[in-house]
Amino acid sequence: MNSDVIVIGGGIIGTACAHFLAIKGARVTVLERDHLACGATGSTAAIISISGSGPTSEALLPLSLESYNLILEHLQSFNPPIEIVQGGALYAAMSDKEATAIRPFYEEIHQLGVDCTIMDGAEARRFEPLLADHVACAVFNPASFHVNPFYLGSAYLNTALRGGGRIEYGVEVKEIVTGSDRVQKVVTNRGDFQGDWVVVAGGANTPELLAPHGLQIPIVPARGQVILTEACPPMTNRVLMLVDHLYARQAVSGNFYLGSHTEFVGFDNRITLEKLTAFTRSFTRSIPMLARLRALRFFAGFRPICEDNLPVIGPVPGCSKLIVASGHGRTGVRFSASTGKAVSEMIIDGQTEQAMDAFSPARFVDK
Ligand SMILES: Cc1cc2nc3c(=O)[nH]c(=O)nc-3n(C[C@H](O)[C@H](O)[C@H](O)COP(=O)(O)OP(=O)(O)OC[C@H]3O[C@@H](n4cnc5c(N)ncnc54)[C@H](O)[C@@H]3O)c2cc1C
């Protein structure tokens, strides 16, 4: 089975690579061991903003802006439509101590040229009546939206399918065989696949696919537990952010998505009462109406976090046709478009528009 490019992983990064490669005319095969968006992508809040709730590394800022704009630019061509909710993000502080913690967000967002607003408690309540009376301060970032991650992944993938590509489900990659700066074959539970190029977008499983190539990439799984509530009439189009990286967003379907702390517990996907209790307490104290909703589902996902908090994007030292695209941590959906675009440029054009050196896998090779 031959194709120009084999992409390993049907998450948001693999499908974004497939989308941008297909736009440049490549025939792509995506190999996915389970089903579309079954990894971190299926658990994500899918919030996309120019700036997150915390400083964005300088090396990532151009990619952040590019990715944000690319997703908005491609909106009309996305099929299926991706259920975008463009209401901005409101960071709420529920005490004076928390107010001190969120004020730097205002500075950071403002410095990026975004027309953000900082409000005292009374202004914040008028602006967003879902917040509890004791809200102390809030920062509003209008340059933020959220999408349905399953639909965004499908829309990315559909571009590749329309370009003659395909996705193979239930295909688990066991080994990538390389030699003489070429990929010789991709060995799977369903036989061998051949491609001129291979992109490894296996999320938190990426390190195990690359270790046989002498590359020890320090990407680890970081569990995030999530609660999905029953659907209710539209209440807010804003992402409501609390301290400790907690956020609530109401999807187009009416369900509230509530997430999520970051836990380093390996690939243990259990849901714990400790975390659920802690974060439902924060949510219901800060956004009281949530207490009246029934919880429908609890689930957990593994963010692929790299030890230096930068993604890993670029060729594997020793095999220029084997490309890594992983390690996006808390922001894989946000950076999906710029990552897919950069990978397509590496493969088709031999050079990238954005500076990508800071993300090269070569940084993990002993000098
Ligand atoms: C609770 C939570 C909330 C989040 N919120 C946000 C947010 O608001 N905004 C944001 O931008 N990001 C957010 N993220 C982070 C984002 O979801 C991830 O960074 C992103 O989904 C990673 O995508 P990926 O494609 O790299 O990995 P994954 O989605 O994990 O995809 C990897 C795929 O590779 C497949 N695979 C692995 N090994 C093999 C193999 N050997 N053979 C074949 N297939 C294989 C897996 O089955 C999987 O489908 C959140 C994550 C979590 C868990």
The ligand as an SDF file (V2000), in Angstrom:
LIG
                    3D

 53 58  0  0  0  0  0  0  0  0999 V2000
   -8.9450   17.7990   29.3070 C   0  0  0  0  0  0  0  0  0  0  0  0
   -8.2080   18.4450   28.1520 C   0  0  0  0  0  0  0  0  0  0  0  0
   -8.5200   19.7370   27.7740 C   0  0  0  0  0  0  0  0  0  0  0  0
   -7.8330   20.3610   26.7220 C   0  0  0  0  0  0  0  0  0  0  0  0
   -8.1800   21.6250   26.3100 N   0  0  0  0  0  0  0  0  0  0  0  0
   -7.5590   22.1870   25.2540 C   0  0  0  0  0  0  0  0  0  0  0  0
   -7.9720   23.4540   24.7420 C   0  0  0  0  0  0  0  0  0  0  0  0
   -8.9080   24.0480   25.2490 O   0  0  0  0  0  0  0  0  0  0  0  0
   -7.3200   23.9700   23.6620 N   0  0  0  0  0  0  0  0  0  0  0  0
   -6.2860   23.3100   23.0580 C   0  0  0  0  0  0  0  0  0  0  0  0
   -5.7230   23.8290   22.0850 O   0  0  0  0  0  0  0  0  0  0  0  0
   -5.8740   22.0870   23.5150 N   0  0  0  0  0  0  0  0  0  0  0  0
   -6.4760   21.5280   24.5840 C   0  0  0  0  0  0  0  0  0  0  0  0
   -6.0780   20.3090   25.0510 N   0  0  0  0  0  0  0  0  0  0  0  0
   -4.8780   19.7030   24.4710 C   0  0  0  0  0  0  0  0  0  0  0  0
   -5.1870   19.0390   23.1300 C   0  0  0  0  0  0  0  0  0  0  0  0
   -6.3580   18.2800   23.2500 O   0  0  0  0  0  0  0  0  0  0  0  0
   -4.0160   18.1560   22.7310 C   0  0  0  0  0  0  0  0  0  0  0  0
   -2.8150   18.9160   22.7170 O   0  0  0  0  0  0  0  0  0  0  0  0
   -4.2350   17.5810   21.3270 C   0  0  0  0  0  0  0  0  0  0  0  0
   -5.4960   16.9460   21.2330 O   0  0  0  0  0  0  0  0  0  0  0  0
   -3.1390   16.6010   20.9660 C   0  0  0  0  0  0  0  0  0  0  0  0
   -3.4460   16.1000   19.6890 O   0  0  0  0  0  0  0  0  0  0  0  0
   -2.5770   14.9400   19.0470 P   0  0  0  0  0  0  0  0  0  0  0  0
   -3.1380   14.6910   17.7130 O   0  0  0  0  0  0  0  0  0  0  0  0
   -1.1310   15.2970   19.1740 O   0  0  0  0  0  0  0  0  0  0  0  0
   -2.7710   13.7120   20.0400 O   0  0  0  0  0  0  0  0  0  0  0  0
   -4.0310   12.7240   20.2010 P   0  0  0  0  0  0  0  0  0  0  0  0
   -5.3180   13.4250   20.0750 O   0  0  0  0  0  0  0  0  0  0  0  0
   -3.7840   11.9450   21.4550 O   0  0  0  0  0  0  0  0  0  0  0  0
   -3.9000   11.7920   18.9240 O   0  0  0  0  0  0  0  0  0  0  0  0
   -2.8970   10.8230   18.7930 C   0  0  0  0  0  0  0  0  0  0  0  0
   -3.5030    9.6630   18.0250 C   0  0  0  0  0  0  0  0  0  0  0  0
   -2.4750    8.7390   17.6820 O   0  0  0  0  0  0  0  0  0  0  0  0
   -3.0030    7.4300   17.7900 C   0  0  0  0  0  0  0  0  0  0  0  0
   -1.8680    6.5240   17.9650 N   0  0  0  0  0  0  0  0  0  0  0  0
   -0.9790    6.5020   18.9830 C   0  0  0  0  0  0  0  0  0  0  0  0
   -0.0770    5.5330   18.8020 N   0  0  0  0  0  0  0  0  0  0  0  0
   -0.4030    4.9200   17.6340 C   0  0  0  0  0  0  0  0  0  0  0  0
    0.1550    3.8280   16.9050 C   0  0  0  0  0  0  0  0  0  0  0  0
    1.2360    3.1510   17.3530 N   0  0  0  0  0  0  0  0  0  0  0  0
   -0.4230    3.4630   15.7300 N   0  0  0  0  0  0  0  0  0  0  0  0
   -1.5220    4.1300   15.2580 C   0  0  0  0  0  0  0  0  0  0  0  0
   -2.1020    5.1540   15.9230 N   0  0  0  0  0  0  0  0  0  0  0  0
   -1.5390    5.5450   17.0870 C   0  0  0  0  0  0  0  0  0  0  0  0
   -3.9120    7.5080   19.0050 C   0  0  0  0  0  0  0  0  0  0  0  0
   -4.8810    6.4630   18.9890 O   0  0  0  0  0  0  0  0  0  0  0  0
   -4.5280    8.8970   18.8500 C   0  0  0  0  0  0  0  0  0  0  0  0
   -5.7550    8.8860   18.1590 O   0  0  0  0  0  0  0  0  0  0  0  0
   -6.7810   19.6580   26.0620 C   0  0  0  0  0  0  0  0  0  0  0  0
   -6.4960   18.3260   26.4220 C   0  0  0  0  0  0  0  0  0  0  0  0
   -7.2090   17.7200   27.4580 C   0  0  0  0  0  0  0  0  0  0  0  0
   -6.9060   16.2810   27.8080 C   0  0  0  0  0  0  0  0  0  0  0  0
  1  2  1  0
  2  3  1  0
  2 52  2  0
  3  4  2  0
  4  5  1  0
  4 50  1  0
  5  6  2  0
  6  7  1  0
  6 13  1  0
  7  8  2  0
  7  9  1  0
  9 10  1  0
 10 11  2  0
 10 12  1  0
 12 13  2  0
 13 14  1  0
 14 15  1  0
 14 50  1  0
 15 16  1  0
 16 17  1  0
 16 18  1  0
 18 19  1  0
 18 20  1  0
 20 21  1  0
 20 22  1  0
 22 23  1  0
 23 24  1  0
 24 25  2  0
 24 26  1  0
 24 27  1  0
 27 28  1  0
 28 29  2  0
 28 30  1  0
 28 31  1  0
 31 32  1  0
 32 33  1  0
 33 34  1  0
 33 48  1  0
 34 35  1  0
 35 36  1  0
 35 46  1  0
 36 37  1  0
 36 45  1  0
 37 38  2  0
 38 39  1  0
 39 40  1  0
 39 45  2  0
 40 41  1  0
 40 42  2  0
 42 43  1  0
 43 44  2  0
 44 45  1  0
 46 47  1  0
 46 48  1  0
 48 49  1  0
 50 51  2  0
 51 52  1  0
 52 53  1  0
M  END
$$$$
